[in-house]
Amino acid sequence: MPQIEQVAATFASQLFWVVLTFGLAYLIIGRGMVPKVQATMDDRDHQVAGDLKAAEAARVAANADEDNWRSQENAAREAARQKLAAAKAQATARTEATLAASDAEHQARVGQAEAQIAAASQAAAGEIEGIAADLARDIVARISGAPVSEDEARGAVKAVIHG
């Protein structure tokens, strides 16, 4: 067969060109492009590692800043709570003092009013006794016709009223 006979004649030539083509491809890709790609990948790996280290350092710094901020915030809250408690105590003291003064004033007014009421009650009782004595004297004079002195009538009214 002529195709098989031809293979032996062209095999060496084809083998030469395959070796030459793959050799050139190896030299161009293996020796030229792969080292550049590998260097780029190594640079990228170093850059990523550096970025990760920087991110870790930034995280540590951020955590330290957050802790510092939290401690300042807690101190500010405690100071505000103390100021609020002091203001509350001061307001309570002022309110109690105002209430005590107002209570004392009201007690004085109540005492004065009670004294006025007692005086008015005694004056009214005295007037009632006087009127009752005059009426008793007039009634006795009309009914019995006997004269009764004012002192006797007052004594009798006092005895009846006061028991």
C-alpha positions in Angstrom: 0.0 0.0 0.0 1.3 3.2 -1.0 0.1 5.1 2.1 2.1 2.9 4.4 5.2 3.1 2.3 4.9 6.9 2.3 4.7 7.0 6.1 8.3 5.8 6.4 9.6 8.4 4.1 7.8 11.3 5.7 8.0 10.1 9.3 11.4 11.6 10.0 10.4 14.9 8.5 7.2 15.0 10.5 9.0 14.0 13.7 11.6 16.8 13.1 8.8 19.4 12.7 6.9 18.1 15.8 10.0 18.3 17.9 10.9 21.7 16.5 7.3 23.1 17.1 7.0 21.7 20.6 10.5 22.8 21.4 9.8 26.4 20.2 6.5 26.3 22.1 8.3 25.0 25.2 11.0 27.7 24.9 8.4 30.5 24.3 5.9 29.4 26.9 8.0 27.5 29.4 11.0 29.8 29.5 9.4 33.1 28.5 5.8 33.3 29.6 5.5 30.9 32.6 8.2 32.6 34.6 6.5 36.0 34.1 3.1 34.6 35.0 4.7 32.8 38.0 6.4 36.1 39.1 3.1 37.9 38.8 1.4 35.2 40.9 4.2 35.4 43.5 3.9 39.2 43.6 0.1 38.9 44.0 0.5 36.3 46.8 3.0 38.6 48.6 0.7 41.6 48.1 -2.3 39.6 49.4 -0.2 38.4 52.4 0.9 42.0 53.1 -2.7 43.2 52.8 -3.9 40.5 55.2 -1.2 41.5 57.7 -2.2 45.2 57.3 -5.9 44.2 57.7 -5.0 42.3 60.9 -3.1 45.2 62.2 -6.0 47.5 61.4 -8.4 45.1 63.1 -6.3 45.0 66.2 -6.0 48.8 66.2 -9.8 49.1 65.6 -10.4 46.8 68.5 -8.1 48.8 70.7 -9.9 52.0 69.6 -13.3 50.4 70.3 -12.2 49.3 73.8 -10.9 52.8 74.5 -14.1 54.3 73.2 -16.2 51.9 75.3 -14.3 52.7 78.4 -14.7 56.5 77.7 -18.4 55.9 77.0 -18.8 54.0 80.2 -17.0 56.7 82.2 -19.2 59.4 80.6 -22.3 57.4 81.4 -21.2 56.9 85.0 -20.5 60.7 85.3 -23.9 61.5 83.8 -25.5 59.0 86.2 -23.7 60.6 89.2 -24.7 64.1 88.0 -28.3 63.0 87.6 -28.3 61.4 91.0 -26.8 64.6 92.5 -29.4 66.8 90.7 -32.2 64.5 91.8 -31.0 64.7 95.4 -30.7 68.4 95.2 -34.2 68.8 93.7 -35.5 66.4 96.4 -33.9 68.5 99.1 -35.2 71.7 97.7 -38.7 70.2 97.3 -38.6 68.9 100.9 -37.5 72.3 102.2 -40.2 74.0 100.2 -42.8 71.5 101.5 -41.6 71.9 105.1 -41.8 75.7 104.8 -45.2 75.5 103.2 -46.4 73.0 105.8 -45.2 75.2 108.6 -47.0 78.2 107.1 -50.2 76.1 106.7 -49.9 74.9 110.3 -49.6 78.5 111.5 -52.6 79.5 109.4 -54.6 76.5 110.8 -53.5 77.4 114.3 -54.7 81.0 113.8 -57.9 79.8 112.2 -58.6 77.4 115.1 -57.8 80.2 117.6 -60.3 82.5 115.8 -62.9 79.8 115.7 -62.4 79.1 119.4 -62.7 82.9 120.2 -65.8 83.2 118.0 -67.3 80.1 119.6 -66.7 81.5 123.1 -68.1 84.9 122.0 -71.1 83.1 120.5 -71.6 81.0 123.6 -71.4 84.1 125.8 -73.9 85.9 123.6 -76.2 82.8 123.6 -76.0 82.7 127.4 -76.8 86.4 127.6 -79.7 86.1 125.2 -80.9 82.9 127.0 -80.7 84.6 130.4 -82.7 87.6 129.1 -85.3 85.3 127.6 -85.5 83.2 130.8 -86.0 86.3 132.9 -88.7 87.6 130.5 -90.5 84.2 130.5 -90.4 83.9 134.3 -91.7 87.4 134.6 -94.5 86.8 132.2 -95.6 83.4 133.4 -95.2 83.8 137.2 -95.0 87.6 137.5 -92.0 87.2 139.9 -89.1 89.5 139.3 -85.8 87.6 138.6 -82.5 89.4 138.7 -80.1 89.2 135.8 -77.5 87.4 137.9 -80.0 84.7 138.9 -81.1 84.2 135.3 -77.5 83.9 134.1 -76.7 81.4 136.8 -79.7 79.3 136.0 -78.9 79.4 132.2 -75.2 78.4 133.0 -76.3 75.6 135.2 -78.6 74.2 132.4 -76.1 74.7 129.6 -72.9 73.5 131.3 -74.7 70.8 133.3 
